[in-house]
Amino acid sequence: MSILSYPKPGPGCLNMVDSQYYLPNDIGVSALDCREAFRLLSPREKMYSHYLSRAAWYGGLAVLLQTSPESANIFVLLQKIFRKQPAAELVPVAIAAGLTSEEYQAFLVYAAGLYANMGNYKSFGDTKFVPNLPKDKLKALVFASQAFTEQPSEMEALWDSCSSALFSLEDKQKQLGLGSKGITTYFSGNCGLEDAELAQKFLDSQVSCWLPFQAHAASENQKKMLEGYRRSFTFGSIDAHKEGSRFWIKDKGPIVESYIGFIESYRDPFGSRGEFEGFVAVVNKAMSERFAKLVSSAEVLLPELPWPRDFEKDTFLKPDFTSLDVLTFAGSGIPAGINIPNYDDIRQSEGFKNVSLGNVLAVAYATQKEKLTFLEEEDKDAYIKWKGPSFEVQVGLHELLGHGSGKLFVQDDQGKFNFDQNTLINPETGEKVTSWYRGNETWDSRFSTIASSYEECRAECVGLYLCLNKLALSIFGHEDQDAEDVVYINWLNMVRAGLLGLEFYTSESSSWRQAHMQARFVILRVLLEAGEGLVRLEEVAGADGRPDARITLDRTKIRTVGKTAIQRFLCKLQVLKATADVAGGRALYDGYSAVTDSGSHNFLRLRDTVLLRKEDRKMFVQANTRVQGEAVELVEYEGSVAGLICSFTERFQEDAEQLENSHILLKAFLWSHVPATQ
């Protein structure tokens, strides 16, 4: 049965919209294939990959503590159950405890979801998810497990510590957020936006797990990189991590690529503090050749962007841009592409790297025709055919020339400017630039809560704008009519994604829960506003009689009406960012982000339709590595919830009980310091 039709009798019955808080029993699960890439590594490279992966996985456990107060204990509870009895062995236990087959599958899906998201909130959207079975049924299963039989007092204490929060859907607990808007472990429960701003000002004024992988590093840059990370994790030093990142940038074209630390700030309600992630991936040489051509063409493509030359970086620092097959990605979720490091001062003057994750792209965006929503029938075949190739183009342009472009105007602590404040003209006002970044101020600290989404929107607009360029298309092997089809599907995918983005808007708190989807909704609004029939969005009745919607794009107007609209909007985004114009940036971005029931489209009602028709994101099963004598072995798992669960129970086998106990103690220490209002 689908979640929408699953019977839930009684006074606690959930309505249609509440299905967003469950993971459906038929959720997509795919294994990330890295077998061939791993096979081609040398013995030394395999050993290096193994130890880096161990560092990433162990560090990734911190995400449990960064997600919610209960996530770590739920994780430990599940680990203890599945270490004693794999999913298949638990079937008769579940039946004896009174669970139906659908309820047991729902339990497995929940467990897999917690592992895949490293917590009980979706990594993409920050919405809480709870088990789709009655609480007493889950308790019966836990208490009937072998783990409970062997350690009844410990297992009962674990259940008591997390069971209430595990199922709770009180308004504040439905999503991550600050203060009354949601749950966060980045701040105490009584902390509001003003408190967060005060804390950030203090941190701005203050700015100035060791495993044996050094012996297997391939170069001095890698050794110095790892030493910087070690010092960072030992002493909590941002400067040490920045130093490690500098050596990482210099490590050009490694066969085994990795990055580790507290990286992306999407889930900090204030938009400044990083969530842990660590990845290890192997170069896909064929695809990387295309990205190398894009890097070589960057200096030709960058002047095409719609802002004055003074608003572009003084020198384009050619980065590595490679396609990688993921071996390990530890954190709350796996992206399709990455542009790092996120330190603006390094990215502006020293460089950065771009990576596209090829084996993620290969499975994440495969689409079945019957599951395609909100498109006209005549668009669906072309969408399926060109979605992958067009998204590859978008990711490349987004990461390299989106995040990699644009200057920030700065006055340093010594009063030195990186621009001529006496002559620089703001193209939006026609007057001299009057605002800029000072001292230790960064993009994230100034624009805080909108910084991540605003920057993703800017990068997405760069991708849309430059995909119209014949050179950019030819780099990816698209010419003539094929190139026009790639452009059309790329733009169509963006406007459809803008509509789908409404799933990630919380109407109760008038807030967005996912940076990329908010960005795509903003772009949809910009293109709808362009008028002239470029984009049409209408509410209709579906074949099942329930509410539906249709979105269409006039491909003949992309290069005229569409290009002009994105050109103007993209220039505004860059100018406001470059000049640290927080007030202007917020007014622009918040205006387009508004979801209301007024105007030409009732987006609040459309949100209900999107929730009704939504399809949950796929979960990924990742391999493990283990040392066998002098060699490293790749351990693969089937692409199923059972395979995903097994991968996690086998991931920490050597010191499982010690690890589980240490997480319980650490969590207890941390949360003994948080007010009860959390």
Stockholm file with secondary structure:
# STOCKHOLM 1.0

chainA/1-678         MSILSYPKPGPGCLNMVDSQYYLPNDIGVSALDCREAFRLLSPREKMYSHYLSRAAWYGGLAVLLQTSPESANIFVLLQKIFRKQPAAELVPVAIAAGLTSEEYQAFLVYAAGLYANMGNYKSFGDTKFVPNLPKDKLKALVFASQAFTEQPSEMEALWDSCSSALFSLEDKQKQLGLGSKGITTYFSGNCGLEDAELAQKFLDSQVSCWLPFQAHAASENQKKMLEGYRRSFTFGSIDAHKEGSRFWIKDKGPIVESYIGFIESYRDPFGSRGEFEGFVAVVNKAMSERFAKLVSSAEVLLPELPWPRDFEKDTFLKPDFTSLDVLTFAGSGIPAGINIPNYDDIRQSEGFKNVSLGNVLAVAYATQKEKLTFLEEEDKDAYIKWKGPSFEVQVGLHELLGHGSGKLFVQDDQGKFNFDQNTLINPETGEKVTSWYRGNETWDSRFSTIASSYEECRAECVGLYLCLNKLALSIFGHEDQDAEDVVYINWLNMVRAGLLGLEFYTSESSSWRQAHMQARFVILRVLLEAGEGLVRLEEVAGADGRPDARITLDRTKIRTVGKTAIQRFLCKLQVLKATADVAGGRALYDGYSAVTDSGSHNFLRLRDTVLLRKEDRKMFVQANTRVQGEAVELVEYEGSVAGLICSFTERFQEDAEQLENSHILLKAFLWSHVPATQ
#=GR chainA/1-678 SS CCTTTSCCCSTTCCCGGGGGGSCCTTCCEEECCCHHHHHTSCHHHHHHHHHHHHHHHHHHTHHHHHHCTTHHHHHHHHHHHHHHSCTTTTHHHHHHTTCCHHHHHHHHHHHHHHHHHTSSBCTTTCBBCCCSSCHHHHHHHHHHSHHHHHSHHHHHHHHHHHHHHHHCCCGGGGBBCSGGGCBCSSSCTTCCHHHHHHHHHHHHHHCCCCCSCGGGCSSHHHHHHHHHHHHHHHHTCHHHHHHHHHHHHHSCSCSEEEEEEEEECTTSTTSCSCEEEEEEEEECHHHHHHHHHHHHTHHHHGGGSSSCGGGSCSSCCCCEEEEEEEEEEESSCCCSEEEECCCHHHHHHTCCEEEEEHHHHHHHTCCCGGGCCSSCHHHHHHHHHHHHHHHHHHHHHIIIIITTCCCCCEECTTSCBSSCTTTCBCTTTSSBCCCCEETTCCHHHHHGGGHHHHHHHHHHHHHHHHTTCHHHHHHTTCCHHHHHHHHHHHHHHHHHHHHHGGGGEETTTTEESCHHHHHHHHHHHHHHHHCTTSEEEEEEECTTSSEEEEEEECGGGIIIIIHHHHHHHHHHHHHHHHTTCHHHHHHHHHHHHCCCSCSSSCHHHHHHHHHHHCCCCCEEECCEEEEETTEEEEECCCSSHHHHHHHHHTTTCTTHHHHHHHHHHHHHHHHTTSCTTC
#=GC SS_cons         CCTTTSCCCSTTCCCGGGGGGSCCTTCCEEECCCHHHHHTSCHHHHHHHHHHHHHHHHHHTHHHHHHCTTHHHHHHHHHHHHHHSCTTTTHHHHHHTTCCHHHHHHHHHHHHHHHHHTSSBCTTTCBBCCCSSCHHHHHHHHHHSHHHHHSHHHHHHHHHHHHHHHHCCCGGGGBBCSGGGCBCSSSCTTCCHHHHHHHHHHHHHHCCCCCSCGGGCSSHHHHHHHHHHHHHHHHTCHHHHHHHHHHHHHSCSCSEEEEEEEEECTTSTTSCSCEEEEEEEEECHHHHHHHHHHHHTHHHHGGGSSSCGGGSCSSCCCCEEEEEEEEEEESSCCCSEEEECCCHHHHHHTCCEEEEEHHHHHHHTCCCGGGCCSSCHHHHHHHHHHHHHHHHHHHHHIIIIITTCCCCCEECTTSCBSSCTTTCBCTTTSSBCCCCEETTCCHHHHHGGGHHHHHHHHHHHHHHHHTTCHHHHHHTTCCHHHHHHHHHHHHHHHHHHHHHGGGGEETTTTEESCHHHHHHHHHHHHHHHHCTTSEEEEEEECTTSSEEEEEEECGGGIIIIIHHHHHHHHHHHHHHHHTTCHHHHHHHHHHHHCCCSCSSSCHHHHHHHHHHHCCCCCEEECCEEEEETTEEEEECCCSSHHHHHHHHHTTTCTTHHHHHHHHHHHHHHHHTTSCTTC
//
